[in-house]
Amino acid sequence: MSTQEANRRLVRRLVMGAVLMFGFGFAMVPLYDVFCKVTGLNGKITNTGPVAVAPADTSRSVKVRLIAVHNEGMPWEFSPKDGVLRVNPGEMKQTAFMATNPTGRRMVAQAVPSVAPAEAAEYLHKVNCFCFEQQPLMAGESVEMPLLFVIDKKLPEHIRSLTLSYTLFDISPEVSAADQTNKEQRL
Amino acid sequence: MSTLDTTLEQDTHAHHGPAKGLGRWLFTTNHKDIGSMYLWFSLLMFFIGGCMALMIRAELFQPGLQLVEPGFFNQMTTMHGLIMVFGAVMPAFVGLANWMVPMMIGAPDMALPRMNNWSFWILPFAFAMLISTLFMDGGAPNFGWTFYAPLSTTYAPPSVTYFIFAIHMMGISSIMGAINIIATILNLRAPGMTMMKLPLFCWTWLITAFLLIAVMPVLAGVVTMMLMDIHFGTSFFDAGGGGDPVLFQHVFWFFGHPEVYIMILPAFGIISQIIPTFARKRLFGYASMVYATASIAILSFLVWAHHMFTVGIPLAGELFFMFATMLIAVPTGVKVFNWVATMFRGSMTFETPMLFALAFVVLFTIGGFSGLMLAIAPVDFQYHDTYFVVAHFHYVLVPGAVFSIMAGAYYWLPKWTGHMLDERMGKLHFWLSFIGVNITFFPMHFIGLAGMPRRIPDYALQFADFNMVATVGAFIFGLSQLVFLWNVIACVRGGRKAEARAWEGAEGLEWEVPSPAPYHTFSEPPKLPESLR
């Protein structure tokens, strides 16, 4: 094989390697999500929907701290109804978050939850949560947003307290853009 | 491939010297021309990045805000990092590879000379674009050289788009350079030059080139994701849209950790060429050096999360990344011990390149040890984002990578220019640099351990004295680089005539050709000298 042929073959392989690695960079995005889901890392909550009703474990209780966070530029008033809750594992607990839109325009918000320690995330089941849906509010309007959750009885013993935090994002621009497209499509 | 054939034919037909005028530099495919351009370019970037560093240090001379706006300070830390990493250190290594790899393996030129020209000429444009952001509305990138999202997406100045394209261009340039070096080393070795006879500089560069091909595309990917988040409404790193800012750090450091080895493995190669020359002994443990380099490269893919111990990794992850990181100390230790063993009972002399090489071994090891300290996950929570980290990576990059480049430059200058260096001036440069670098960076360990955060233009009063010392050191180090510039220019313009074998103990094919190296070397494959057979 001549040097030139060898060069050409080698270059082809190396370029292919580079292209594959470029793809791998993007593949890390879904891989990361899958990894977090499988291992329950990162405090991302994936357990939603109804759970089988079972008697609560009254022998221990867990301190659940509720936190409301505004993302940048989010003018809403946003706070938990209860700052701290004592919950027995297996017990269905109801609470709520309050939101007020103090601005003079209609806005749409999306809450994104996170659990700390991350290890506890897979034991927190949300039966009903305002974070499942987008929350529109007219100018000056207020709303009480319900949250219904159960802590799994399999929660490891050493976790005595956990924090459930919600960050509120302003998604009005995205929503209005989507509405616009829908309208155009209907026309 | 007919065009390639004809070029090759022309080259062999006319043994012409370089073309005249500016065209020589624009259109050259000669590895020596391109190597020189890379080296001059990186020297220019070294001075630009250095001026930024001095601006940072001047502001930190005293507590309180003195000279620059905090926003501009952030632009300086960001641009200093980007320019030094991508503009000074990496192109300098590519320049050395361009000059030396073909001469070390007995090849007439790089395997892909036209691509070589292209990969260099992308760089001035990329950096012109990056530096132009300083003059844009909203200023230059100000989010640190690690450009964590959402700081670099949601909160970034508008110039971030230019930064992204500049990174793309640098990435393309590096990948093409890497492909060229791999093709040259694998396909153009002189007959009899087996892989295990390759000079170590070629070996370390070969491995570095593979690292570049593996991770530069990942960097291109992560900046592309940023671009899409900023302009096309995706949410890779935006939690509000279902993305995750921590993902950014994972992807970035998957590139970033191999990147730090990209900046040090060629340095290992240079030092492994220089120490045997001035110890007048063969390199101790050649094979173990090769395997150590390869293991460092492989391990570099498994340790990235040690940069992010504090983001909330579970215990098992912290332990894995902690121990994997510490494991790297083993092959690195092999290298350091091999260098020491090479010097043991050698007949050593201390010319300028050797002084820089010795300083490299000592100071790089100090940087390595502070790296080990940072690798300990539980204490990293204390050190994270403090000046201790700044001290650590400057110890491995300045008296590490930069000293090795200077050592290499002094070592091969006689071959490039045909003139010996003025040893007195060389030693002056060395001692000023050596003292300056330690005065600058050693106190940073202390203020870091005491809790001074990095990338902040102001600081608490208790850090004042050490910061003042560091600033004085920085100006000593910075100004002493003018001596380096003087030395290089003086060496180009004249001096004692260098022999083919410029240093008494030098071995290898590059010392078989006359000094200065003729425009075309090894047009016919050479017979290996006795020492390499």
HADDOCK unambig.tbl for C-alpha pairs under 7 A between the chains (distance, minus, plus):
assign (segid A and resid 3 and name CA) (segid B and resid 187 and name CA) 6.45 0.50 0.50
assign (segid A and resid 6 and name CA) (segid B and resid 187 and name CA) 6.97 0.50 0.50
assign (segid A and resid 7 and name CA) (segid B and resid 183 and name CA) 6.02 0.50 0.50
assign (segid A and resid 7 and name CA) (segid B and resid 187 and name CA) 6.86 0.50 0.50
assign (segid A and resid 10 and name CA) (segid B and resid 183 and name CA) 6.65 0.50 0.50
assign (segid A and resid 11 and name CA) (segid B and resid 179 and name CA) 6.57 0.50 0.50
assign (segid A and resid 14 and name CA) (segid B and resid 179 and name CA) 6.52 0.50 0.50
assign (segid A and resid 18 and name CA) (segid B and resid 213 and name CA) 5.39 0.50 0.50
assign (segid A and resid 18 and name CA) (segid B and resid 214 and name CA) 6.26 0.50 0.50
assign (segid A and resid 18 and name CA) (segid B and resid 217 and name CA) 5.95 0.50 0.50
assign (segid A and resid 21 and name CA) (segid B and resid 214 and name CA) 5.93 0.50 0.50
assign (segid A and resid 21 and name CA) (segid B and resid 217 and name CA) 5.65 0.50 0.50
assign (segid A and resid 21 and name CA) (segid B and resid 218 and name CA) 6.09 0.50 0.50
assign (segid A and resid 22 and name CA) (segid B and resid 217 and name CA) 4.43 0.50 0.50
assign (segid A and resid 22 and name CA) (segid B and resid 218 and name CA) 5.20 0.50 0.50
assign (segid A and resid 22 and name CA) (segid B and resid 220 and name CA) 6.97 0.50 0.50
assign (segid A and resid 22 and name CA) (segid B and resid 221 and name CA) 5.64 0.50 0.50
assign (segid A and resid 25 and name CA) (segid B and resid 218 and name CA) 4.70 0.50 0.50
assign (segid A and resid 25 and name CA) (segid B and resid 221 and name CA) 5.42 0.50 0.50
assign (segid A and resid 25 and name CA) (segid B and resid 222 and name CA) 6.83 0.50 0.50
assign (segid A and resid 25 and name CA) (segid B and resid 251 and name CA) 6.77 0.50 0.50
assign (segid A and resid 26 and name CA) (segid B and resid 221 and name CA) 6.38 0.50 0.50
assign (segid A and resid 112 and name CA) (segid B and resid 240 and name CA) 6.73 0.50 0.50
assign (segid A and resid 169 and name CA) (segid B and resid 240 and name CA) 5.45 0.50 0.50
